[in-house]
Each structure stands twice: as C-alpha cells, then as structure tokens.
Amino acid sequence: MSNSLKDNEFLIATPDIPEFLGRSMGYVRKMIKENGINPVGIEDRKKYYYKDELRYAAY
C-alpha cells in the first residue's frame, strides 16, 4: 500500500478538525487553496487516521 493519500481516497480527520471529518483529500486541498493557508488552523503536517493506520497528509 502506498504511503500517499489520493484525492479519491476517504480519510477521517482527527477530532480537533471536525470540518474535515469524512471528507476527501481533494476537498481538504480545495478548502486550503480557496481559503488560504491553514483555514481551520491545521499545521503543515497533520496526523490523520486512514484505514486504521496513522498517516500524515502533507500540503
């Protein structure tokens, strides 16, 4: 399995980012692009749980 997250793969954000709960990476990237850097206060690298494994999504 690849370590990267694809736009069409589902992710579940950590509880401190409820806006991204159950959203796709494409949606997350779109929100960041449209609203500027870290629109909901996320860090450049943030932990996400993906398919029961801890992954990192880097922007």
C-alpha distance matrix in Angstrom:
0.0 3.8 6.5 8.7 10.2 11.7 15.3 15.0 12.4 14.5 15.0 17.7 19.6 21.4 24.9 26.7 25.4 26.5 26.7 23.0 22.4 20.4 20.5 18.0 17.0 19.4 22.1 21.6 21.8 24.8 26.6 26.2 27.4 30.3 31.4 31.0 29.0 27.9 29.9 29.3 29.4 25.7 25.0 23.3 20.3 20.0 17.9 16.1 14.8 11.8 10.9 13.0 11.2 13.2 11.9 14.2 15.2 17.4 20.1
3.8 0.0 3.8 5.4 7.7 9.4 13.2 13.8 11.6 14.1 14.3 17.2 18.6 20.6 24.2 25.6 24.0 25.5 25.4 21.6 21.6 19.9 19.4 16.6 14.9 17.2 20.1 19.3 19.0 22.2 24.1 23.4 24.4 27.5 28.7 28.0 26.0 25.2 27.4 27.1 27.1 23.4 22.4 20.4 17.6 17.8 16.3 15.0 14.6 11.8 12.1 14.3 12.0 12.9 10.6 12.0 12.6 14.3 16.9
6.5 3.8 0.0 3.8 6.7 9.6 13.2 14.5 12.1 13.9 13.1 15.6 16.4 17.9 21.7 22.7 21.4 23.3 23.3 19.7 19.9 18.8 18.3 15.9 13.7 16.5 19.1 17.7 17.4 20.9 22.4 21.3 22.7 25.9 26.6 25.7 23.4 22.4 24.8 24.4 24.0 20.3 19.0 17.1 14.1 14.4 13.0 12.2 12.3 10.3 11.6 13.2 10.3 10.2 7.4 8.5 9.5 11.2 14.3
8.7 5.4 3.8 0.0 3.8 6.4 9.8 11.7 9.9 12.1 11.7 14.6 15.2 17.4 21.1 21.8 19.9 21.7 21.2 17.6 18.3 17.1 16.0 13.2 10.6 13.0 15.9 14.6 14.0 17.4 19.1 18.1 19.2 22.4 23.4 22.6 20.6 19.9 22.2 22.1 22.1 18.5 17.6 15.4 13.0 13.4 12.8 11.7 12.6 10.5 12.5 14.6 12.2 11.7 8.3 8.3 7.7 9.2 11.5
10.2 7.7 6.7 3.8 0.0 3.8 6.7 8.4 6.5 8.6 8.4 11.7 12.7 15.4 18.8 19.8 17.5 18.9 18.2 14.4 15.1 13.6 12.3 9.4 7.2 9.9 12.5 11.6 11.6 14.8 16.5 16.1 17.4 20.2 21.3 21.0 19.4 18.5 20.2 20.0 20.5 17.1 17.0 15.2 13.1 12.8 12.2 10.2 11.1 8.7 10.9 13.6 11.9 11.7 8.5 8.6 7.1 9.4 11.2
11.7 9.4 9.6 6.4 3.8 0.0 3.8 5.5 5.3 8.5 9.8 13.4 14.7 17.9 21.1 22.0 19.3 20.2 18.9 15.2 16.1 14.1 12.2 8.6 6.8 8.0 11.3 11.5 11.1 13.5 15.9 16.1 16.7 19.3 21.0 21.1 20.1 19.6 20.9 21.1 22.2 19.1 19.3 17.4 16.0 15.8 15.5 13.3 14.0 11.3 13.0 16.2 15.1 15.3 12.2 12.2 10.1 11.8 12.5
15.3 13.2 13.2 9.8 6.7 3.8 0.0 3.8 5.6 8.0 9.7 13.1 14.3 17.8 20.5 21.3 18.1 18.6 16.8 13.4 14.7 12.6 9.9 6.2 4.7 4.6 8.0 9.1 8.7 10.4 13.0 13.8 14.2 16.3 18.3 18.9 18.5 18.2 18.8 19.3 20.9 18.3 19.1 17.5 16.7 16.3 16.5 14.2 15.2 12.9 14.7 18.0 17.4 17.3 14.4 14.0 11.2 12.7 12.5
15.0 13.8 14.5 11.7 8.4 5.5 3.8 0.0 3.8 6.5 9.4 12.9 14.9 18.5 21.0 22.4 19.3 19.2 17.5 14.2 14.6 11.7 9.7 6.2 6.9 6.9 9.5 11.3 11.8 12.9 15.3 16.7 17.3 18.9 20.9 22.0 21.7 21.1 21.3 21.5 23.4 20.8 21.9 20.7 19.6 18.7 18.3 15.3 15.5 12.7 13.6 17.2 17.4 18.0 15.7 16.1 13.8 16.0 16.0
12.4 11.6 12.1 9.9 6.5 5.3 5.6 3.8 0.0 3.8 6.5 10.2 12.6 16.0 18.7 20.4 17.8 17.8 16.9 13.3 13.1 10.2 9.2 6.2 7.0 8.8 10.9 11.7 12.9 14.7 16.5 17.5 18.8 20.6 22.1 22.9 22.1 20.9 21.5 21.1 22.6 19.7 20.7 19.8 18.0 16.7 15.7 12.5 12.1 9.0 9.9 13.5 13.6 14.6 12.6 13.7 12.1 14.9 15.8
14.5 14.1 13.9 12.1 8.6 8.5 8.0 6.5 3.8 0.0 3.8 6.9 9.8 13.2 15.5 17.6 15.1 14.6 14.1 10.6 9.7 6.6 6.5 5.1 7.2 9.6 10.3 10.9 13.2 14.8 15.8 17.2 19.0 20.5 21.4 22.6 21.8 20.0 20.2 19.2 21.0 18.3 19.8 19.5 17.7 15.7 14.4 10.8 10.1 7.5 8.6 11.8 12.7 13.6 12.3 13.6 12.3 15.5 16.5
15.0 14.3 13.1 11.7 8.4 9.8 9.7 9.4 6.5 3.8 0.0 3.8 6.3 9.6 12.2 14.2 12.0 12.0 12.1 8.4 7.5 5.7 6.3 6.0 7.1 10.5 10.6 9.9 12.5 14.8 15.0 15.9 18.3 19.9 20.2 21.1 19.8 17.7 18.2 16.7 18.1 15.3 16.7 16.8 14.8 12.4 10.8 7.2 6.8 5.3 7.8 10.1 10.6 10.7 9.7 10.9 9.9 13.4 14.8
17.7 17.2 15.6 14.6 11.7 13.4 13.1 12.9 10.2 6.9 3.8 0.0 3.8 6.6 8.7 11.2 9.5 9.3 10.4 7.3 5.1 4.8 7.0 8.6 9.9 13.1 12.3 11.2 14.4 16.4 15.8 16.7 19.7 20.9 20.6 21.6 20.2 17.5 17.7 15.6 16.9 14.4 16.2 17.2 15.1 12.0 10.1 6.5 5.8 6.3 8.7 9.7 10.8 10.5 10.6 11.8 11.4 15.0 16.4
19.6 18.6 16.4 15.2 12.7 14.7 14.3 14.9 12.6 9.8 6.3 3.8 0.0 3.8 6.4 7.9 6.2 7.1 8.4 5.6 4.9 6.9 8.0 9.8 10.1 13.4 12.2 10.0 13.2 15.5 14.1 14.6 17.9 19.2 18.3 19.0 17.4 14.3 14.7 12.3 13.3 10.8 12.8 14.3 12.5 9.1 7.8 5.2 6.4 8.4 11.5 11.9 12.1 10.6 10.4 10.6 10.1 13.2 14.5
21.4 20.6 17.9 17.4 15.4 17.9 17.8 18.5 16.0 13.2 9.6 6.6 3.8 0.0 3.8 5.5 5.8 7.5 10.0 8.4 7.5 10.0 11.6 13.6 13.6 16.9 15.7 13.1 16.1 18.5 16.7 16.7 20.3 21.5 20.1 20.5 18.5 15.0 15.7 12.7 12.9 10.6 12.4 14.5 12.5 8.8 7.0 5.8 6.9 10.1 13.0 12.2 12.3 10.3 11.0 11.2 11.7 14.5 16.2
24.9 24.2 21.7 21.1 18.8 21.1 20.5 21.0 18.7 15.5 12.2 8.7 6.4 3.8 0.0 3.8 5.4 5.7 9.3 9.1 7.7 10.9 12.9 15.6 16.2 19.2 17.2 15.0 18.3 20.1 17.8 18.2 21.9 22.5 20.7 21.6 19.9 16.2 16.2 12.7 13.2 12.0 14.4 17.1 15.6 11.9 10.6 9.6 10.2 13.3 15.7 14.7 15.5 13.7 14.8 15.0 15.3 17.9 19.2
26.7 25.6 22.7 21.8 19.8 22.0 21.3 22.4 20.4 17.6 14.2 11.2 7.9 5.5 3.8 0.0 3.8 6.0 8.9 9.4 9.5 13.1 14.1 16.7 16.7 19.4 17.3 14.5 17.5 19.2 16.5 16.4 20.2 20.8 18.5 19.1 17.2 13.5 13.5 9.8 9.8 9.2 11.8 14.9 14.1 10.7 10.6 10.7 12.4 15.5 18.5 17.6 17.7 15.3 15.8 15.1 15.1 17.0 17.9
25.4 24.0 21.4 19.9 17.5 19.3 18.1 19.3 17.8 15.1 12.0 9.5 6.2 5.8 5.4 3.8 0.0 3.8 5.5 5.8 6.9 10.5 10.8 13.4 13.5 15.9 13.5 10.9 14.0 15.5 12.9 13.1 16.9 17.4 15.4 16.3 14.8 11.2 10.9 7.5 8.7 7.8 11.0 13.7 13.2 10.0 10.5 9.9 12.0 14.5 17.6 17.6 17.7 15.5 15.2 14.2 13.3 15.2 15.5
26.5 25.5 23.3 21.7 18.9 20.2 18.6 19.2 17.8 14.6 12.0 9.3 7.1 7.5 5.7 6.0 3.8 0.0 3.8 5.4 5.1 8.8 9.8 13.1 14.2 16.2 13.5 11.8 15.4 16.2 13.5 14.8 18.3 18.2 16.5 18.2 17.4 14.0 12.8 9.6 11.7 11.3 14.7 17.2 16.7 13.5 13.4 11.9 13.1 15.2 17.8 18.0 18.8 17.3 17.3 16.9 15.9 18.2 18.3
26.7 25.4 23.3 21.2 18.2 18.9 16.8 17.5 16.9 14.1 12.1 10.4 8.4 10.0 9.3 8.9 5.5 3.8 0.0 3.8 5.7 8.7 8.2 11.3 12.4 13.7 10.5 9.1 12.6 12.9 10.1 11.9 15.2 14.7 13.3 15.3 15.2 12.3 10.4 8.0 11.1 10.9 14.5 16.5 16.7 14.0 14.7 13.1 14.8 16.2 19.0 19.8 20.5 19.0 18.2 17.4 15.5 17.4 16.8
23.0 21.6 19.7 17.6 14.4 15.2 13.4 14.2 13.3 10.6 8.4 7.3 5.6 8.4 9.1 9.4 5.8 5.4 3.8 0.0 3.8 6.1 5.2 8.0 9.0 10.9 8.3 6.7 10.5 11.5 9.6 11.1 14.3 14.7 14.0 15.6 14.9 12.2 11.3 9.4 11.9 10.5 13.5 14.9 14.5 11.9 12.2 10.1 11.8 12.8 15.6 16.8 17.3 15.9 14.9 14.3 12.3 14.6 14.4
22.4 21.6 19.9 18.3 15.1 16.1 14.7 14.6 13.1 9.7 7.5 5.1 4.9 7.5 7.7 9.5 6.9 5.1 5.7 3.8 0.0 3.8 5.5 8.9 10.8 13.1 10.9 9.9 13.7 14.8 13.2 14.9 18.0 18.4 17.7 19.4 18.6 15.7 14.9 12.6 14.7 13.3 16.1 17.7 16.6 13.4 12.7 9.9 10.4 11.4 13.7 14.6 15.8 15.0 14.8 15.1 13.9 16.8 17.3
20.4 19.9 18.8 17.1 13.6 14.1 12.6 11.7 10.2 6.6 5.7 4.8 6.9 10.0 10.9 13.1 10.5 8.8 8.7 6.1 3.8 0.0 3.8 6.7 9.6 11.7 10.1 10.2 13.8 14.7 14.1 16.1 18.7 19.2 19.3 21.0 20.5 18.0 17.4 15.6 17.8 16.0 18.5 19.5 18.1 15.3 14.2 10.8 10.5 10.2 11.9 13.6 15.2 15.2 14.8 15.6 14.3 17.4 18.0
20.5 19.4 18.3 16.0 12.3 12.2 9.9 9.7 9.2 6.5 6.3 7.0 8.0 11.6 12.9 14.1 10.8 9.8 8.2 5.2 5.5 3.8 0.0 3.8 6.7 8.2 6.3 6.9 10.3 11.0 10.8 13.0 15.3 15.8 16.2 18.1 17.9 15.9 15.1 14.1 16.6 14.8 17.3 17.8 17.0 14.8 14.5 11.5 12.2 11.6 13.7 15.9 16.8 16.5 15.2 15.2 13.0 15.7 15.6
18.0 16.6 15.9 13.2 9.4 8.6 6.2 6.2 6.2 5.1 6.0 8.6 9.8 13.6 15.6 16.7 13.4 13.1 11.3 8.0 8.9 6.7 3.8 0.0 3.8 5.3 5.2 6.5 8.8 9.9 10.9 12.7 14.3 15.5 16.6 18.1 17.8 16.4 16.2 15.8 18.0 15.8 17.6 17.3 16.5 14.8 14.7 11.8 12.6 11.1 13.2 16.0 16.3 16.2 14.2 14.1 11.6 14.1 13.9
17.0 14.9 13.7 10.6 7.2 6.8 4.7 6.9 7.0 7.2 7.1 9.9 10.1 13.6 16.2 16.7 13.5 14.2 12.4 9.0 10.8 9.6 6.7 3.8 0.0 3.8 5.4 5.0 6.1 8.4 9.8 10.5 12.1 14.1 15.2 15.9 15.2 14.2 14.8 14.9 16.5 13.9 15.2 14.2 13.5 12.6 13.1 10.8 12.4 11.2 13.9 16.5 16.0 15.2 12.5 11.7 8.6 10.6 10.3
19.4 17.2 16.5 13.0 9.9 8.0 4.6 6.9 8.8 9.6 10.5 13.1 13.4 16.9 19.2 19.4 15.9 16.2 13.7 10.9 13.1 11.7 8.2 5.3 3.8 0.0 3.8 5.5 5.2 6.1 8.6 10.0 10.4 12.0 14.0 15.1 15.2 15.0 15.0 15.9 17.9 15.9 17.3 16.1 16.1 15.6 16.6 14.5 16.2 14.8 17.2 20.1 19.7 19.0 16.2 15.1 11.7 12.8 11.5
22.1 20.1 19.1 15.9 12.5 11.3 8.0 9.5 10.9 10.3 10.6 12.3 12.2 15.7 17.2 17.3 13.5 13.5 10.5 8.3 10.9 10.1 6.3 5.2 5.4 3.8 0.0 3.8 5.5 5.0 6.1 8.6 9.8 10.4 11.9 13.7 14.2 13.6 12.7 13.3 16.0 14.5 16.7 16.3 16.6 15.6 16.7 14.6 16.4 15.6 18.1 20.7 20.6 19.8 17.4 16.3 13.0 14.3 12.7
21.6 19.3 17.7 14.6 11.6 11.5 9.1 11.3 11.7 10.9 9.9 11.2 10.0 13.1 15.0 14.5 10.9 11.8 9.1 6.7 9.9 10.2 6.9 6.5 5.0 5.5 3.8 0.0 3.8 5.4 5.2 6.3 8.6 10.0 10.6 11.7 11.4 10.2 10.0 10.5 12.6 10.8 12.9 12.6 13.0 12.0 13.5 12.0 14.4 14.3 17.5 19.5 19.0 17.5 15.1 13.5 10.2 11.2 9.8
21.8 19.0 17.4 14.0 11.6 11.1 8.7 11.8 12.9 13.2 12.5 14.4 13.2 16.1 18.3 17.5 14.0 15.4 12.6 10.5 13.7 13.8 10.3 8.8 6.1 5.2 5.5 3.8 0.0 3.8 5.5 5.1 6.1 8.5 9.9 10.2 10.0 10.1 10.6 12.1 13.8 11.9 13.2 11.9 12.8 13.0 15.0 14.1 16.8 16.4 19.5 21.7 20.8 19.1 16.1 14.0 10.3 10.2 7.7
24.8 22.2 20.9 17.4 14.8 13.5 10.4 12.9 14.7 14.8 14.8 16.4 15.5 18.5 20.1 19.2 15.5 16.2 12.9 11.5 14.8 14.7 11.0 9.9 8.4 6.1 5.0 5.4 3.8 0.0 3.8 5.4 5.1 6.0 8.3 9.8 11.0 11.5 10.8 12.8 15.1 14.1 15.9 15.0 16.4 16.3 18.4 17.2 19.7 19.2 22.2 24.5 23.9 22.5 19.7 17.7 14.0 13.9 11.2
26.6 24.1 22.4 19.1 16.5 15.9 13.0 15.3 16.5 15.8 15.0 15.8 14.1 16.7 17.8 16.5 12.9 13.5 10.1 9.6 13.2 14.1 10.8 10.9 9.8 8.6 6.1 5.2 5.5 3.8 0.0 3.8 5.5 5.2 5.8 7.9 9.2 9.0 7.4 9.3 12.1 11.7 14.1 14.1 15.7 15.2 17.5 16.5 19.2 19.5 22.6 24.5 24.1 22.3 19.9 17.8 14.4 14.4 11.8
26.2 23.4 21.3 18.1 16.1 16.1 13.8 16.7 17.5 17.2 15.9 16.7 14.6 16.7 18.2 16.4 13.1 14.8 11.9 11.1 14.9 16.1 13.0 12.7 10.5 10.0 8.6 6.3 5.1 5.4 3.8 0.0 3.8 5.6 5.3 5.4 5.7 6.2 6.0 8.6 10.3 9.7 11.4 10.8 13.0 13.3 16.1 16.0 19.1 19.6 23.1 24.7 23.7 21.5 18.8 16.2 12.8 12.0 9.0
27.4 24.4 22.7 19.2 17.4 16.7 14.2 17.3 18.8 19.0 18.3 19.7 17.9 20.3 21.9 20.2 16.9 18.3 15.2 14.3 18.0 18.7 15.3 14.3 12.1 10.4 9.8 8.6 6.1 5.1 5.5 3.8 0.0 3.8 5.7 5.5 7.1 9.2 9.0 12.1 13.7 13.2 14.4 13.2 15.6 16.4 19.3 19.1 22.2 22.2 25.5 27.5 26.4 24.3 21.4 18.6 15.0 13.7 10.2
30.3 27.5 25.9 22.4 20.2 19.3 16.3 18.9 20.6 20.5 19.9 20.9 19.2 21.5 22.5 20.8 17.4 18.2 14.7 14.7 18.4 19.2 15.8 15.5 14.1 12.0 10.4 10.0 8.5 6.0 5.2 5.6 3.8 0.0 3.8 5.9 8.9 10.5 8.9 12.1 14.4 14.7 16.6 16.0 18.5 18.9 21.6 21.2 24.1 24.3 27.4 29.4 28.7 26.8 24.1 21.6 18.0 17.1 13.7
31.4 28.7 26.6 23.4 21.3 21.0 18.3 20.9 22.1 21.4 20.2 20.6 18.3 20.1 20.7 18.5 15.4 16.5 13.3 14.0 17.7 19.3 16.2 16.6 15.2 14.0 11.9 10.6 9.9 8.3 5.8 5.3 5.7 3.8 0.0 3.8 6.9 8.0 5.7 9.1 11.3 12.4 14.5 14.7 17.4 17.6 20.5 20.5 23.6 24.3 27.7 29.3 28.5 26.3 23.9 21.2 17.9 17.0 13.9
31.0 28.0 25.7 22.6 21.0 21.1 18.9 22.0 22.9 22.6 21.1 21.6 19.0 20.5 21.6 19.1 16.3 18.2 15.3 15.6 19.4 21.0 18.1 18.1 15.9 15.1 13.7 11.7 10.2 9.8 7.9 5.4 5.5 5.9 3.8 0.0 3.8 6.4 5.9 9.7 10.6 11.4 12.7 12.3 15.5 16.4 19.8 20.3 23.8 24.6 28.2 29.6 28.4 25.8 23.2 20.1 17.0 15.3 12.0
29.0 26.0 23.4 20.6 19.4 20.1 18.5 21.7 22.1 21.8 19.8 20.2 17.4 18.5 19.9 17.2 14.8 17.4 15.2 14.9 18.6 20.5 17.9 17.8 15.2 15.2 14.2 11.4 10.0 11.0 9.2 5.7 7.1 8.9 6.9 3.8 0.0 3.8 5.7 8.8 8.5 8.7 9.2 8.7 12.1 13.3 16.9 17.9 21.6 22.7 26.4 27.5 26.0 23.1 20.5 17.2 14.4 12.5 9.5
27.9 25.2 22.4 19.9 18.5 19.6 18.2 21.1 20.9 20.0 17.7 17.5 14.3 15.0 16.2 13.5 11.2 14.0 12.3 12.2 15.7 18.0 15.9 16.4 14.2 15.0 13.6 10.2 10.1 11.5 9.0 6.2 9.2 10.5 8.0 6.4 3.8 0.0 3.8 5.5 4.9 5.1 6.7 7.6 10.5 10.7 14.1 15.2 18.8 20.4 24.1 24.9 23.5 20.6 18.5 15.4 13.0 11.8 9.7
29.9 27.4 24.8 22.2 20.2 20.9 18.8 21.3 21.5 20.2 18.2 17.7 14.7 15.7 16.2 13.5 10.9 12.8 10.4 11.3 14.9 17.4 15.1 16.2 14.8 15.0 12.7 10.0 10.6 10.8 7.4 6.0 9.0 8.9 5.7 5.9 5.7 3.8 0.0 3.8 5.7 7.3 10.0 11.3 13.8 13.4 16.4 16.8 20.1 21.6 25.2 26.1 25.3 22.7 20.7 18.1 15.4 14.9 12.6
29.3 27.1 24.4 22.1 20.0 21.1 19.3 21.5 21.1 19.2 16.7 15.6 12.3 12.7 12.7 9.8 7.5 9.6 8.0 9.4 12.6 15.6 14.1 15.8 14.9 15.9 13.3 10.5 12.1 12.8 9.3 8.6 12.1 12.1 9.1 9.7 8.8 5.5 3.8 0.0 3.8 5.7 9.3 11.7 13.4 12.0 14.5 14.9 18.0 19.9 23.4 23.9 23.4 20.7 19.3 17.1 15.0 15.2 13.8
29.4 27.1 24.0 22.1 20.5 22.2 20.9 23.4 22.6 21.0 18.1 16.9 13.3 12.9 13.2 9.8 8.7 11.7 11.1 11.9 14.7 17.8 16.6 18.0 16.5 17.9 16.0 12.6 13.8 15.1 12.1 10.3 13.7 14.4 11.3 10.6 8.5 4.9 5.7 3.8 0.0 3.8 6.6 9.6 11.4 10.5 13.3 14.7 18.1 20.4 24.1 24.2 23.1 20.1 18.7 16.1 14.6 14.3 13.3
25.7 23.4 20.3 18.5 17.1 19.1 18.3 20.8 19.7 18.3 15.3 14.4 10.8 10.6 12.0 9.2 7.8 11.3 10.9 10.5 13.3 16.0 14.8 15.8 13.9 15.9 14.5 10.8 11.9 14.1 11.7 9.7 13.2 14.7 12.4 11.4 8.7 5.1 7.3 5.7 3.8 0.0 3.8 6.7 7.9 6.8 9.8 11.4 14.9 17.2 20.9 21.0 19.7 16.6 15.0 12.4 10.9 10.8 10.4
25.0 22.4 19.0 17.6 17.0 19.3 19.1 21.9 20.7 19.8 16.7 16.2 12.8 12.4 14.4 11.8 11.0 14.7 14.5 13.5 16.1 18.5 17.3 17.6 15.2 17.3 16.7 12.9 13.2 15.9 14.1 11.4 14.4 16.6 14.5 12.7 9.2 6.7 10.0 9.3 6.6 3.8 0.0 3.8 5.3 5.7 9.3 11.8 15.5 17.7 21.5 21.4 19.5 16.1 14.3 11.1 10.1 9.1 9.2
23.3 20.4 17.1 15.4 15.2 17.4 17.5 20.7 19.8 19.5 16.8 17.2 14.3 14.5 17.1 14.9 13.7 17.2 16.5 14.9 17.7 19.5 17.8 17.3 14.2 16.1 16.3 12.6 11.9 15.0 14.1 10.8 13.2 16.0 14.7 12.3 8.7 7.6 11.3 11.7 9.6 6.7 3.8 0.0 3.8 6.4 10.1 12.4 16.2 17.7 21.5 21.8 19.5 16.2 13.7 10.0 8.5 6.3 6.1
20.3 17.6 14.1 13.0 13.1 16.0 16.7 19.6 18.0 17.7 14.8 15.1 12.5 12.5 15.6 14.1 13.2 16.7 16.7 14.5 16.6 18.1 17.0 16.5 13.5 16.1 16.6 13.0 12.8 16.4 15.7 13.0 15.6 18.5 17.4 15.5 12.1 10.5 13.8 13.4 11.4 7.9 5.3 3.8 0.0 3.8 6.9 9.5 13.1 14.7 18.4 18.5 16.0 12.6 10.1 6.5 6.1 4.9 7.0
20.0 17.8 14.4 13.4 12.8 15.8 16.3 18.7 16.7 15.7 12.4 12.0 9.1 8.8 11.9 10.7 10.0 13.5 14.0 11.9 13.4 15.3 14.8 14.8 12.6 15.6 15.6 12.0 13.0 16.3 15.2 13.3 16.4 18.9 17.6 16.4 13.3 10.7 13.4 12.0 10.5 6.8 5.7 6.4 3.8 0.0 3.8 6.5 10.1 12.3 16.1 15.9 13.8 10.4 8.7 6.0 6.1 7.1 9.2
17.9 16.3 13.0 12.8 12.2 15.5 16.5 18.3 15.7 14.4 10.8 10.1 7.8 7.0 10.6 10.6 10.5 13.4 14.7 12.2 12.7 14.2 14.5 14.7 13.1 16.6 16.7 13.5 15.0 18.4 17.5 16.1 19.3 21.6 20.5 19.8 16.9 14.1 16.4 14.5 13.3 9.8 9.3 10.1 6.9 3.8 0.0 3.8 6.9 9.5 13.0 12.4 10.3 6.9 6.1 5.0 6.8 9.2 12.0
16.1 15.0 12.2 11.7 10.2 13.3 14.2 15.3 12.5 10.8 7.2 6.5 5.2 5.8 9.6 10.7 9.9 11.9 13.1 10.1 9.9 10.8 11.5 11.8 10.8 14.5 14.6 12.0 14.1 17.2 16.5 16.0 19.1 21.2 20.5 20.3 17.9 15.2 16.8 14.9 14.7 11.4 11.8 12.4 9.5 6.5 3.8 0.0 3.8 6.2 9.8 9.8 8.5 6.1 5.4 5.9 6.9 10.3 12.8
14.8 14.6 12.3 12.6 11.1 14.0 15.2 15.5 12.1 10.1 6.8 5.8 6.4 6.9 10.2 12.4 12.0 13.1 14.8 11.8 10.4 10.5 12.2 12.6 12.4 16.2 16.4 14.4 16.8 19.7 19.2 19.1 22.2 24.1 23.6 23.8 21.6 18.8 20.1 18.0 18.1 14.9 15.5 16.2 13.1 10.1 6.9 3.8 0.0 3.8 6.7 6.1 5.7 4.8 6.0 8.3 9.8 13.5 16.1
11.8 11.8 10.3 10.5 8.7 11.3 12.9 12.7 9.0 7.5 5.3 6.3 8.4 10.1 13.3 15.5 14.5 15.2 16.2 12.8 11.4 10.2 11.6 11.1 11.2 14.8 15.6 14.3 16.4 19.2 19.5 19.6 22.2 24.3 24.3 24.6 22.7 20.4 21.6 19.9 20.4 17.2 17.7 17.7 14.7 12.3 9.5 6.2 3.8 0.0 3.8 5.4 5.3 6.3 6.3 9.1 10.0 13.8 16.3
10.9 12.1 11.6 12.5 10.9 13.0 14.7 13.6 9.9 8.6 7.8 8.7 11.5 13.0 15.7 18.5 17.6 17.8 19.0 15.6 13.7 11.9 13.7 13.2 13.9 17.2 18.1 17.5 19.5 22.2 22.6 23.1 25.5 27.4 27.7 28.2 26.4 24.1 25.2 23.4 24.1 20.9 21.5 21.5 18.4 16.1 13.0 9.8 6.7 3.8 0.0 3.8 5.5 8.3 9.2 12.5 13.6 17.3 19.9
13.0 14.3 13.2 14.6 13.6 16.2 18.0 17.2 13.5 11.8 10.1 9.7 11.9 12.2 14.7 17.6 17.6 18.0 19.8 16.8 14.6 13.6 15.9 16.0 16.5 20.1 20.7 19.5 21.7 24.5 24.5 24.7 27.5 29.4 29.3 29.6 27.5 24.9 26.1 23.9 24.2 21.0 21.4 21.8 18.5 15.9 12.4 9.8 6.1 5.4 3.8 0.0 3.8 6.8 9.2 12.7 14.7 18.4 21.3
11.2 12.0 10.3 12.2 11.9 15.1 17.4 17.4 13.6 12.7 10.6 10.8 12.1 12.3 15.5 17.7 17.7 18.8 20.5 17.3 15.8 15.2 16.8 16.3 16.0 19.7 20.6 19.0 20.8 23.9 24.1 23.7 26.4 28.7 28.5 28.4 26.0 23.5 25.3 23.4 23.1 19.7 19.5 19.5 16.0 13.8 10.3 8.5 5.7 5.3 5.5 3.8 0.0 3.8 6.2 9.9 12.4 15.8 19.1
13.2 12.9 10.2 11.7 11.7 15.3 17.3 18.0 14.6 13.6 10.7 10.5 10.6 10.3 13.7 15.3 15.5 17.3 19.0 15.9 15.0 15.2 16.5 16.2 15.2 19.0 19.8 17.5 19.1 22.5 22.3 21.5 24.3 26.8 26.3 25.8 23.1 20.6 22.7 20.7 20.1 16.6 16.1 16.2 12.6 10.4 6.9 6.1 4.8 6.3 8.3 6.8 3.8 0.0 3.8 7.0 10.0 13.2 16.5
11.9 10.6 7.4 8.3 8.5 12.2 14.4 15.7 12.6 12.3 9.7 10.6 10.4 11.0 14.8 15.8 15.2 17.3 18.2 14.9 14.8 14.8 15.2 14.2 12.5 16.2 17.4 15.1 16.1 19.7 19.9 18.8 21.4 24.1 23.9 23.2 20.5 18.5 20.7 19.3 18.7 15.0 14.3 13.7 10.1 8.7 6.1 5.4 6.0 6.3 9.2 9.2 6.2 3.8 0.0 3.8 6.6 9.7 13.1
14.2 12.0 8.5 8.3 8.6 12.2 14.0 16.1 13.7 13.6 10.9 11.8 10.6 11.2 15.0 15.1 14.2 16.9 17.4 14.3 15.1 15.6 15.2 14.1 11.7 15.1 16.3 13.5 14.0 17.7 17.8 16.2 18.6 21.6 21.2 20.1 17.2 15.4 18.1 17.1 16.1 12.4 11.1 10.0 6.5 6.0 5.0 5.9 8.3 9.1 12.5 12.7 9.9 7.0 3.8 0.0 3.8 6.2 9.8
15.2 12.6 9.5 7.7 7.1 10.1 11.2 13.8 12.1 12.3 9.9 11.4 10.1 11.7 15.3 15.1 13.3 15.9 15.5 12.3 13.9 14.3 13.0 11.6 8.6 11.7 13.0 10.2 10.3 14.0 14.4 12.8 15.0 18.0 17.9 17.0 14.4 13.0 15.4 15.0 14.6 10.9 10.1 8.5 6.1 6.1 6.8 6.9 9.8 10.0 13.6 14.7 12.4 10.0 6.6 3.8 0.0 3.8 6.6
17.4 14.3 11.2 9.2 9.4 11.8 12.7 16.0 14.9 15.5 13.4 15.0 13.2 14.5 17.9 17.0 15.2 18.2 17.4 14.6 16.8 17.4 15.7 14.1 10.6 12.8 14.3 11.2 10.2 13.9 14.4 12.0 13.7 17.1 17.0 15.3 12.5 11.8 14.9 15.2 14.3 10.8 9.1 6.3 4.9 7.1 9.2 10.3 13.5 13.8 17.3 18.4 15.8 13.2 9.7 6.2 3.8 0.0 3.8
20.1 16.9 14.3 11.5 11.2 12.5 12.5 16.0 15.8 16.5 14.8 16.4 14.5 16.2 19.2 17.9 15.5 18.3 16.8 14.4 17.3 18.0 15.6 13.9 10.3 11.5 12.7 9.8 7.7 11.2 11.8 9.0 10.2 13.7 13.9 12.0 9.5 9.7 12.6 13.8 13.3 10.4 9.2 6.1 7.0 9.2 12.0 12.8 16.1 16.3 19.9 21.3 19.1 16.5 13.1 9.8 6.6 3.8 0.0
